[in-house]
């Protein structure tokens, strides 16, 4: 059972069928004037309309990219370079995705000033903290809609109102929230919004950036004038077609999927916390995505838990797939004020509409058995050990400090 849908999702059958003709039959370049090219152009226009409809935007405000990371880069660098004569101060949070944090780190090397707002124990920023750090030099606020590790949802509408009142551009990474909860760029006062296809049962390697009409950005990729000069390069027609279809399906089924996924999520939370001793929920209990839960278990190592679950047929993760190859404690979880030792014992479970086919009780029992097995091997859990008299092999003496 695949339970890591925050990392990526399975392409749906409807999406694949819509994409299929554009690999071989309808292979034309949409920039050409003859028939097969015009058909590709029509397909792009339809996809652009579908993406726009899903977020309450206009099709001319949608620019296709290679994915969420490129969209974040285009939004942040594009605004920074465009408005640097006005100011070089940017505000963000300390739990952003690497696509945002690393982009801002690059800008800091170019003498831009970045303020990283802290979050509370549930992973949510305080609005008063935001108001206090805004200056006359502030040109951009960048806050993710929902966190990719813990699922916490930020007060985007309120942040957007503040940005609008102050004349500051507002960028939102909605890669994890889009398709799970309502994303309305008008209601939320958003100027730039990053989206990704492969998080909503669409293909990998395609995404979009919403740029509010009247907002100007400096392009990252210069080329033949595609995407109205904002993003050069021949368009990925099959991928864009699939993305458009995935957006349509996600928007049409949003309420149904929300009810289904939040029900499974709540059942998971209740049963894990009531079944396993010293198990804790990371992130806000209420203000969270319907499909994502993140637990931590005292005195275990998360990677070992993932391997034990995998051996039983369950694929989950300890956190962001973009940083799964590092042994460092999750910056997101440590930002909540958690002990780094406890952070290493985390488990992220992210659901998709097809996740209702698995047995929650069986899964929770498997987690419980795996946690128990790991704790039996953990000196941190074995409370009967006499820590004051542990012998060091090297010195063969009482050397607890060593």
C-alpha positions as CSV (number, residue, x, y, z in Angstrom):
1,X,0.0,0.0,0.0
2,X,1.5,3.3,-1.2
3,X,1.1,6.0,1.5
4,X,3.6,8.6,0.4
5,X,1.5,10.7,-1.9
6,X,3.1,13.9,-0.7
7,X,6.2,12.7,-2.5
8,X,4.4,11.9,-5.7
9,X,1.1,10.4,-6.9
10,X,0.1,7.7,-9.4
11,X,-1.0,9.1,-12.7
12,X,-4.8,8.5,-13.0
13,X,-6.2,6.5,-15.8
14,X,-8.3,9.4,-17.1
15,X,-5.2,11.6,-17.2
16,X,-3.1,9.0,-19.0
17,X,-5.8,8.5,-21.6
18,X,-6.0,12.2,-22.3
19,X,-2.2,12.5,-22.6
20,X,-1.7,9.4,-24.9
21,X,-2.5,10.9,-28.3
22,X,0.0,13.7,-27.8
23,X,3.0,11.4,-27.7
24,X,2.6,10.0,-31.2
25,X,-0.5,11.1,-33.2
26,X,-0.8,14.7,-32.1
27,X,2.9,15.4,-31.9
28,X,3.0,18.9,-33.4
29,X,4.9,21.9,-32.1
30,X,2.3,24.4,-30.8
31,X,4.3,27.3,-32.1
32,X,3.8,26.2,-35.8
33,X,1.0,27.4,-38.1
34,X,-0.1,24.2,-39.8
35,X,-2.8,21.8,-38.8
36,X,-1.0,19.4,-36.4
37,X,0.7,22.4,-34.7
38,X,-2.7,24.2,-34.3
39,X,-4.1,21.0,-32.6
40,X,-1.3,21.1,-30.1
41,X,-2.0,24.8,-29.5
42,X,-5.7,24.1,-28.9
43,X,-4.7,21.4,-26.3
44,X,-2.4,23.9,-24.5
45,X,-5.2,26.5,-24.4
46,X,-7.7,23.9,-23.0
47,X,-5.2,22.9,-20.3
48,X,-4.5,26.5,-19.4
49,X,-8.2,27.1,-19.0
50,X,-8.5,24.0,-16.8
51,X,-5.7,25.2,-14.5
52,X,-7.2,28.7,-14.3
53,X,-10.7,27.4,-13.5
54,X,-9.3,25.3,-10.7
55,X,-7.8,28.3,-8.8
56,X,-10.3,31.0,-9.9
57,X,-7.9,32.7,-12.3
58,X,-7.8,33.8,-15.9
59,X,-6.1,31.6,-18.5
60,X,-3.8,34.4,-19.5
61,X,-2.5,34.4,-15.9
62,X,-1.2,30.8,-16.1
63,X,2.3,30.0,-17.2
64,X,3.5,26.4,-17.6
65,X,6.8,25.3,-16.1
66,X,8.6,22.1,-15.4
67,X,7.2,21.8,-11.9
68,X,6.8,23.4,-8.5
69,X,10.5,24.1,-8.0
70,X,10.8,26.0,-11.2
71,X,7.6,27.9,-10.5
72,X,8.9,28.9,-7.0
73,X,12.2,30.0,-8.5
74,X,10.5,32.0,-11.3
75,X,8.2,33.8,-8.8
76,X,10.8,34.6,-6.2
77,X,13.8,35.5,-8.5
78,X,11.5,37.1,-11.0
79,X,10.0,39.5,-8.5
80,X,13.3,40.1,-6.7
81,X,15.2,41.1,-9.8
82,X,12.2,43.1,-11.2
83,X,11.7,45.1,-8.0
84,X,15.3,45.3,-6.5
85,X,15.5,49.1,-7.2
86,X,12.5,49.5,-4.9
87,X,13.9,47.3,-2.1
88,X,15.7,44.1,-1.4
89,X,13.9,42.8,1.6
90,X,11.9,39.5,1.5
91,X,9.9,37.8,4.2
92,X,9.3,34.1,4.5
93,X,9.0,31.4,7.2
94,X,11.5,29.0,8.6
95,X,9.6,25.9,7.4
96,X,9.5,26.5,3.7
97,X,10.2,23.9,1.1
98,X,13.8,23.8,-0.2
99,X,12.7,25.2,-3.5
100,X,11.9,28.4,-1.6
101,X,14.6,28.3,1.1
102,X,17.4,27.6,-1.3
103,X,16.2,30.2,-3.8
104,X,16.2,32.8,-1.0
105,X,19.6,31.7,0.1
106,X,20.9,32.4,-3.4
107,X,19.3,35.8,-3.3
108,X,21.0,36.5,0.1
109,X,24.3,35.9,-1.6
110,X,23.4,38.8,-3.9
111,X,22.8,41.1,-0.9
112,X,19.0,40.6,-0.6
113,X,17.8,40.6,3.0
114,X,15.6,37.8,4.0
115,X,13.6,37.6,7.3
116,X,12.6,34.0,8.3
117,X,9.5,34.1,10.5
118,X,9.4,31.5,13.3
119,X,6.4,29.2,13.7
120,X,4.6,28.1,16.9
121,X,4.6,24.6,18.2
122,X,1.9,23.7,15.7
123,X,3.9,25.1,12.7
124,X,1.8,28.2,12.2
125,X,3.2,31.8,12.0
126,X,1.9,34.6,14.2
127,X,0.4,37.4,12.1
128,X,1.8,40.0,14.6
129,X,5.3,38.7,13.9
130,X,4.7,39.3,10.2
131,X,3.5,42.9,10.7
132,X,6.5,43.8,12.9
133,X,9.1,42.8,10.3
134,X,7.6,44.6,7.3
135,X,9.7,47.6,6.2
136,X,9.7,50.2,3.4
137,X,12.2,47.9,1.6
138,X,10.0,44.8,1.7
139,X,9.1,43.8,-1.9
140,X,7.9,40.2,-1.4
141,X,6.3,37.9,1.1
142,X,6.6,34.1,0.4
143,X,4.6,31.7,2.5
144,X,3.6,28.2,1.7
145,X,-0.1,27.3,1.8
146,X,0.4,24.0,3.6
147,X,3.5,22.4,4.8
148,X,4.8,19.3,2.9
149,X,5.9,17.5,6.1
150,X,3.3,18.1,8.7
151,X,0.4,19.4,6.7
152,X,-0.2,22.5,8.7
153,X,-2.1,25.2,6.8
154,X,-1.0,28.9,7.1
155,X,-3.4,31.9,7.4
156,X,-2.9,32.8,3.8
157,X,-6.0,35.0,3.3
158,X,-4.9,37.2,6.3
159,X,-1.3,37.4,5.1
160,X,-2.6,38.3,1.6
161,X,-4.7,41.1,2.9
162,X,-1.7,42.6,4.8
163,X,0.5,42.3,1.7
164,X,-2.1,43.9,-0.5
165,X,-2.6,46.8,1.9
166,X,1.1,47.4,2.1
167,X,1.7,47.1,-1.7
168,X,3.9,44.0,-1.3
169,X,3.8,41.1,-3.8
170,X,2.6,37.9,-2.2
171,X,3.9,34.5,-3.4
172,X,2.4,31.2,-2.2
173,X,3.7,27.7,-2.8
174,X,0.5,25.6,-3.1
175,X,2.1,22.4,-4.4
176,X,0.8,20.4,-1.4
177,X,-2.5,22.1,-0.8
178,X,-3.8,22.3,-4.4
179,X,-6.3,19.5,-5.1
180,X,-6.8,18.8,-1.4
181,X,-8.3,22.1,-0.2
182,X,-9.8,25.1,-1.9
183,X,-7.2,27.4,-3.5
184,X,-8.8,30.6,-4.7
185,X,-6.3,33.3,-5.7
186,X,-8.8,36.1,-5.5
187,X,-10.2,35.1,-2.1
188,X,-6.6,34.6,-0.8
189,X,-5.2,37.8,-2.3
190,X,-2.3,35.9,-4.0
191,X,-0.1,37.5,-6.6
192,X,2.0,34.5,-7.6
193,X,1.0,30.8,-7.0
194,X,3.2,27.7,-7.6
195,X,1.5,24.5,-8.7
196,X,2.8,21.0,-9.5
197,X,1.2,18.3,-11.6
198,X,2.6,15.1,-10.0
199,X,1.0,15.9,-6.6
200,X,-2.5,15.6,-8.0
201,X,-2.4,12.3,-10.0
202,X,-0.8,14.1,-13.0
203,X,2.5,13.5,-14.8
204,X,5.9,14.5,-13.4
205,X,8.0,17.3,-14.9
206,X,5.2,19.8,-15.4
207,X,3.7,22.6,-13.3
208,X,2.4,26.1,-13.5
209,X,2.9,29.5,-12.1
210,X,-0.1,31.8,-11.6
211,X,1.0,35.5,-12.1
212,X,-1.7,38.0,-11.4
213,X,-2.4,40.4,-14.3
214,X,-0.3,43.5,-13.9
215,X,2.5,41.7,-11.9
216,X,5.8,41.8,-13.8
217,X,8.6,39.3,-13.4
218,X,12.0,38.9,-14.9
219,X,12.2,35.5,-16.9
220,X,14.6,32.8,-15.8
221,X,14.6,31.0,-19.1
222,X,15.0,33.1,-22.3
223,X,14.2,31.5,-25.6
224,X,11.8,31.6,-28.5
225,X,9.1,33.6,-26.7
226,X,6.9,30.7,-25.5
227,X,4.6,31.4,-22.5
228,X,4.4,35.1,-23.6
229,X,8.2,35.4,-23.2
230,X,8.1,34.4,-19.5
231,X,9.4,30.9,-20.0
232,X,11.2,30.0,-23.2
233,X,11.4,26.5,-24.7
234,X,9.0,24.2,-26.6
235,X,6.2,23.2,-24.4
236,X,5.8,19.8,-22.9
237,X,2.5,19.2,-24.6
238,X,1.6,15.7,-23.3
239,X,2.6,16.7,-19.8
240,X,0.6,19.9,-19.9
241,X,-2.4,18.1,-21.3
242,X,-2.2,15.6,-18.5
243,X,-1.8,18.4,-15.9
244,X,-4.8,20.2,-17.2
245,X,-7.0,17.1,-17.0
246,X,-5.7,16.4,-13.5
247,X,-6.6,19.9,-12.4
248,X,-10.1,19.4,-13.8
249,X,-10.6,16.1,-12.0
250,X,-9.2,17.5,-8.7
251,X,-11.5,20.6,-8.8
252,X,-14.6,18.5,-9.7
253,X,-14.0,16.0,-6.9
254,X,-12.6,18.4,-4.2
255,X,-15.4,18.1,-1.7
256,X,-15.8,14.4,-2.1
257,X,-12.1,13.7,-1.7
258,X,-11.8,16.0,1.3
259,X,-14.5,14.2,3.2
260,X,-13.1,10.8,2.3
261,X,-9.5,11.6,3.1
262,X,-10.1,13.6,6.3
263,X,-12.2,10.7,7.6
264,X,-9.3,8.3,7.1
265,X,-6.8,10.8,8.5
266,X,-8.8,11.3,11.7
267,X,-9.1,7.5,12.1
268,X,-5.4,7.1,11.8
269,X,-4.7,9.9,14.3
270,X,-7.1,8.4,16.9
271,X,-5.9,4.9,16.6
272,X,-2.2,5.6,16.5
273,X,-2.3,7.9,19.5
274,X,-4.5,5.5,21.5
275,X,-2.7,2.3,20.5
276,X,1.0,3.2,20.7
277,X,2.6,4.6,23.9
278,X,4.6,7.8,23.6
279,X,3.3,8.5,20.1
280,X,2.6,12.2,19.3
281,X,1.1,14.1,16.4
282,X,3.3,16.7,14.7
283,X,1.5,19.9,13.5
284,X,-1.9,21.4,14.3
285,X,-4.7,18.9,15.0
286,X,-7.4,20.9,13.2
287,X,-5.7,23.3,10.8
288,X,-4.2,20.7,8.5
289,X,-4.5,19.0,5.1
290,X,-7.1,16.2,4.9
291,X,-4.6,13.7,3.5
292,X,-1.4,14.2,5.6
293,X,-0.4,13.1,9.1
294,X,3.0,13.2,10.8
295,X,3.7,11.3,14.0
296,X,6.8,11.0,16.1
297,X,7.5,8.0,18.3
298,X,9.8,8.2,21.3
299,X,13.1,6.3,21.3
300,X,13.1,5.0,17.7
301,X,14.8,5.8,14.5
302,X,12.5,6.8,11.6
303,X,14.5,5.3,8.8
304,X,14.4,1.9,10.5
305,X,10.6,2.2,10.9
306,X,10.2,2.9,7.2
307,X,12.2,-0.2,6.3
308,X,10.2,-2.4,8.6
309,X,6.9,-1.0,7.2
310,X,8.2,-1.5,3.7
311,X,8.9,-5.1,4.4
312,X,5.3,-5.5,5.4
313,X,4.1,-3.8,2.2
314,X,3.5,-0.2,3.4
315,X,5.4,2.7,1.7
316,X,5.6,5.8,3.8
317,X,8.3,8.3,4.7
318,X,10.0,10.2,7.5
319,X,9.5,13.6,5.8
320,X,10.2,15.5,2.6
321,X,11.2,13.3,-0.3
322,X,13.4,16.2,-1.5
323,X,15.7,15.7,1.5
324,X,15.3,12.0,2.2
325,X,18.9,11.3,1.5
326,X,20.2,13.3,4.4
327,X,20.6,12.2,8.0
328,X,20.0,15.6,9.4
329,X,17.0,16.2,11.6
330,X,14.1,17.7,9.8
331,X,14.3,21.5,9.8
332,X,10.5,21.7,9.8
333,X,10.2,19.5,12.9
334,X,13.0,21.2,14.8
335,X,11.4,24.6,14.0
336,X,8.5,23.4,16.1
337,X,10.8,23.3,19.1
338,X,11.1,19.5,19.2
339,X,14.1,17.6,20.5
340,X,16.3,16.6,17.5
341,X,16.5,13.0,19.0
342,X,12.7,12.8,18.9
343,X,12.5,14.4,15.5
344,X,14.4,11.4,14.1
345,X,11.6,9.1,15.1
346,X,9.0,10.7,12.8
347,X,6.6,9.0,10.3
348,X,4.8,10.9,7.5
349,X,1.7,9.3,6.0
350,X,0.1,11.0,3.0
351,X,-3.0,9.7,1.4
352,X,-4.7,9.9,-2.0
353,X,-8.3,9.2,-3.1
354,X,-7.4,5.6,-3.8
355,X,-6.1,5.1,-0.2
356,X,-9.5,4.1,1.1
357,X,-8.7,0.5,-0.1
358,X,-6.5,-0.3,2.9
359,X,-7.3,-1.5,6.3
360,X,-6.5,1.2,8.9
361,X,-6.6,-1.2,11.9
362,X,-4.1,-3.6,10.2
363,X,-1.8,-0.7,9.3
364,X,-1.8,0.7,12.8
365,X,-1.1,-2.7,14.3
366,X,1.8,-3.0,11.9
367,X,3.1,0.4,13.0
368,X,2.7,-0.7,16.7
369,X,4.5,-4.0,16.2
370,X,7.4,-2.2,14.3
371,X,7.7,0.5,17.0
372,X,7.7,-2.1,19.7
373,X,10.4,-4.1,17.9
374,X,12.6,-1.1,17.5
375,X,12.2,0.0,21.1
376,X,13.2,-3.4,22.3
377,X,16.6,-2.7,20.7
378,X,16.8,1.0,21.9
379,X,18.7,1.9,25.0
380,X,16.7,5.1,25.0
381,X,13.5,3.1,25.7
382,X,14.8,0.5,28.0
383,X,14.1,2.2,31.3
384,X,15.5,-0.7,33.3
385,X,19.1,0.0,32.2
386,X,21.3,1.4,35.0
387,X,22.8,4.3,33.1
388,X,25.1,5.2,36.0
389,X,26.9,1.9,35.7
390,X,27.2,1.4,31.9
391,X,30.8,0.1,31.1
392,X,32.7,1.5,28.2
393,X,34.5,-1.2,26.1
394,X,37.5,1.0,25.6
395,X,38.2,1.9,29.3
396,X,36.4,-1.0,31.0
397,X,35.4,1.4,33.7
398,X,32.5,3.5,34.7
399,X,32.7,6.3,32.1
400,X,29.2,7.5,31.4
401,X,30.5,10.9,30.3
402,X,32.7,9.2,27.7
